[in-house]
Amino acid sequence: MNKVKIVFLAGIATLGLACTSTKSQQVTGDRTIEDQVILKHAFKDKFYIGTALNLEQIWERNAAAISVVKAQFNSIVAENCMKSMYLQPREGEFNFKDADRFVALGEQHGMHIIGHTLMWHSQTQPGSYR
């Protein structure tokens, strides 16, 4: 099966699993993590379940979001902090603080770490493509 079909089917399966539960949902709608299907476990022998992280999640300032990330995902990619305009905001000036924290978070939780593209068409310093 080609990669496009696998990704498409994975998305459909993920959507289906997100709507189901291994136990009955309580009348109040309150659910704990034990009541939910854990995506990274459901597909552990097939592929990684990944998500993109922003700085609020990387620095664990959004407790609810990072809780979902840790529980459900086993692969992460940085939304922006590893793009060139953030890694080198000015010629010869480098800033790896956020990127290092991103990698540390992934390593701390045994996640597969994806290195996002360094060059992005709308986030490239003028003249840096010469």
C-alpha positions as a Markdown table, in Angstrom:
| # | Residue | x | y | z |
|---|---|---|---|---|
| 1 | Met | 0.0 | 0.0 | 0.0 |
| 2 | Asn | 1.4 | 3.4 | -0.9 |
| 3 | Lys | 2.2 | 6.0 | 1.8 |
| 4 | Val | -0.7 | 8.3 | 0.9 |
| 5 | Lys | -3.2 | 5.5 | 1.4 |
| 6 | Ile | -1.6 | 4.6 | 4.7 |
| 7 | Val | -1.7 | 8.2 | 6.0 |
| 8 | Phe | -5.3 | 8.6 | 4.8 |
| 9 | Leu | -6.4 | 5.3 | 6.5 |
| 10 | Ala | -4.5 | 6.2 | 9.7 |
| 11 | Gly | -6.3 | 9.5 | 9.8 |
| 12 | Ile | -9.7 | 7.8 | 9.4 |
| 13 | Ala | -8.7 | 5.2 | 12.1 |
| 14 | Thr | -7.5 | 8.0 | 14.4 |
| 15 | Leu | -10.8 | 9.9 | 14.0 |
| 16 | Gly | -12.8 | 6.7 | 14.7 |
| 17 | Leu | -10.8 | 5.9 | 17.8 |
| 18 | Ala | -11.1 | 9.4 | 19.1 |
| 19 | Cys | -14.9 | 9.0 | 19.1 |
| 20 | Thr | -14.9 | 5.6 | 20.9 |
| 21 | Ser | -14.0 | 4.4 | 24.3 |
| 22 | Thr | -12.9 | 1.1 | 25.9 |
| 23 | Lys | -15.4 | 1.7 | 28.7 |
| 24 | Ser | -18.9 | 3.2 | 28.9 |
| 25 | Gln | -18.9 | 6.9 | 29.1 |
| 26 | Gln | -20.4 | 8.3 | 32.3 |
| 27 | Val | -23.6 | 10.3 | 32.2 |
| 28 | Thr | -21.8 | 13.4 | 33.3 |
| 29 | Gly | -19.4 | 13.3 | 30.4 |
| 30 | Asp | -16.4 | 13.4 | 32.7 |
| 31 | Arg | -13.7 | 10.9 | 31.6 |
| 32 | Thr | -10.3 | 10.1 | 32.9 |
| 33 | Ile | -7.4 | 8.9 | 30.8 |
| 34 | Glu | -8.1 | 5.4 | 31.9 |
| 35 | Asp | -11.5 | 5.6 | 30.2 |
| 36 | Gln | -10.1 | 6.5 | 26.8 |
| 37 | Val | -8.4 | 4.7 | 24.0 |
| 38 | Ile | -4.8 | 5.7 | 24.0 |
| 39 | Leu | -3.8 | 6.4 | 20.4 |
| 40 | Lys | -0.1 | 5.7 | 20.8 |
| 41 | His | -0.9 | 2.3 | 22.3 |
| 42 | Ala | -3.6 | 1.4 | 19.7 |
| 43 | Phe | -1.2 | 1.9 | 16.8 |
| 44 | Lys | 2.1 | 1.0 | 18.6 |
| 45 | Asp | 3.0 | -1.8 | 16.1 |
| 46 | Lys | 1.9 | 0.1 | 13.0 |
| 47 | Phe | 3.2 | 3.7 | 13.1 |
| 48 | Tyr | 3.9 | 6.7 | 15.3 |
| 49 | Ile | 1.0 | 9.0 | 16.4 |
| 50 | Gly | 2.4 | 12.5 | 16.2 |
| 51 | Thr | 1.6 | 16.1 | 16.9 |
| 52 | Ala | 3.1 | 19.5 | 16.4 |
| 53 | Leu | 4.1 | 21.5 | 19.5 |
| 54 | Asn | 4.1 | 25.2 | 20.1 |
| 55 | Leu | 6.0 | 27.1 | 22.7 |
| 56 | Glu | 3.2 | 26.9 | 25.3 |
| 57 | Gln | 3.4 | 23.1 | 25.1 |
| 58 | Ile | 7.2 | 22.8 | 24.7 |
| 59 | Trp | 7.7 | 24.8 | 27.9 |
| 60 | Glu | 4.7 | 23.0 | 29.6 |
| 61 | Arg | 2.8 | 26.3 | 30.3 |
| 62 | Asn | -0.5 | 24.8 | 29.0 |
| 63 | Ala | -1.1 | 21.9 | 31.4 |
| 64 | Ala | -4.2 | 20.5 | 29.7 |
| 65 | Ala | -2.5 | 20.4 | 26.3 |
| 66 | Ile | 0.7 | 18.8 | 27.5 |
| 67 | Ser | -1.3 | 16.2 | 29.4 |
| 68 | Val | -2.9 | 15.1 | 26.1 |
| 69 | Val | 0.4 | 15.2 | 24.3 |
| 70 | Lys | 2.1 | 13.0 | 26.9 |
| 71 | Ala | -0.9 | 10.6 | 27.1 |
| 72 | Gln | -1.8 | 10.2 | 23.4 |
| 73 | Phe | 1.3 | 10.9 | 21.3 |
| 74 | Asn | 4.7 | 9.2 | 20.8 |
| 75 | Ser | 6.1 | 11.4 | 18.1 |
| 76 | Ile | 6.5 | 15.2 | 18.1 |
| 77 | Val | 7.5 | 18.0 | 15.7 |
| 78 | Ala | 8.0 | 21.6 | 16.5 |
| 79 | Glu | 5.6 | 24.1 | 15.0 |
| 80 | Asn | 8.1 | 27.0 | 14.6 |
| 81 | Cys | 11.0 | 27.0 | 17.1 |
| 82 | Met | 13.2 | 25.0 | 14.8 |
| 83 | Lys | 12.7 | 27.2 | 11.7 |
| 84 | Ser | 15.6 | 29.3 | 10.6 |
| 85 | Met | 14.1 | 32.7 | 11.5 |
| 86 | Tyr | 14.0 | 31.6 | 15.2 |
| 87 | Leu | 17.2 | 29.6 | 15.3 |
| 88 | Gln | 19.2 | 32.5 | 13.7 |
| 89 | Pro | 17.2 | 35.7 | 14.1 |
| 90 | Arg | 20.1 | 37.8 | 12.9 |
| 91 | Glu | 23.3 | 36.9 | 10.9 |
| 92 | Gly | 25.7 | 35.1 | 13.2 |
| 93 | Glu | 23.3 | 35.2 | 16.2 |
| 94 | Phe | 21.9 | 31.8 | 17.2 |
| 95 | Asn | 19.1 | 30.8 | 19.6 |
| 96 | Phe | 18.7 | 27.2 | 20.4 |
| 97 | Lys | 16.9 | 27.6 | 23.8 |
| 98 | Asp | 13.4 | 26.6 | 22.6 |
| 99 | Ala | 14.7 | 23.9 | 20.2 |
| 100 | Asp | 16.8 | 22.4 | 22.9 |
| 101 | Arg | 13.8 | 22.4 | 25.3 |
| 102 | Phe | 11.7 | 20.7 | 22.5 |
| 103 | Val | 14.2 | 17.9 | 22.1 |
| 104 | Ala | 14.6 | 17.5 | 25.9 |
| 105 | Leu | 10.8 | 17.2 | 26.3 |
| 106 | Gly | 10.7 | 14.5 | 23.6 |
| 107 | Glu | 13.6 | 12.6 | 25.1 |
| 108 | Gln | 12.2 | 12.8 | 28.6 |
| 109 | His | 9.0 | 11.1 | 27.5 |
| 110 | Gly | 10.6 | 8.6 | 25.0 |
| 111 | Met | 9.0 | 10.3 | 22.0 |
| 112 | His | 10.1 | 10.0 | 18.4 |
| 113 | Ile | 11.4 | 13.5 | 17.5 |
| 114 | Ile | 10.9 | 14.9 | 14.0 |
| 115 | Gly | 13.2 | 17.7 | 12.8 |
| 116 | His | 10.9 | 20.1 | 11.0 |
| 117 | Thr | 12.0 | 21.9 | 7.9 |
| 118 | Leu | 14.6 | 24.6 | 8.5 |
| 119 | Met | 13.3 | 26.7 | 5.6 |
| 120 | Trp | 9.7 | 27.7 | 5.3 |
| 121 | His | 8.5 | 30.0 | 2.5 |
| 122 | Ser | 6.7 | 32.5 | 4.8 |
| 123 | Gln | 9.2 | 32.4 | 7.6 |
| 124 | Thr | 12.5 | 33.1 | 5.9 |
| 125 | Gln | 14.5 | 36.2 | 6.4 |
| 126 | Pro | 14.6 | 38.4 | 3.3 |
| 127 | Gly | 17.7 | 37.7 | 1.2 |
| 128 | Ser | 18.5 | 34.4 | 3.1 |
| 129 | Tyr | 17.7 | 32.3 | 0.1 |
| 130 | Arg | 20.6 | 33.6 | -2.0 |
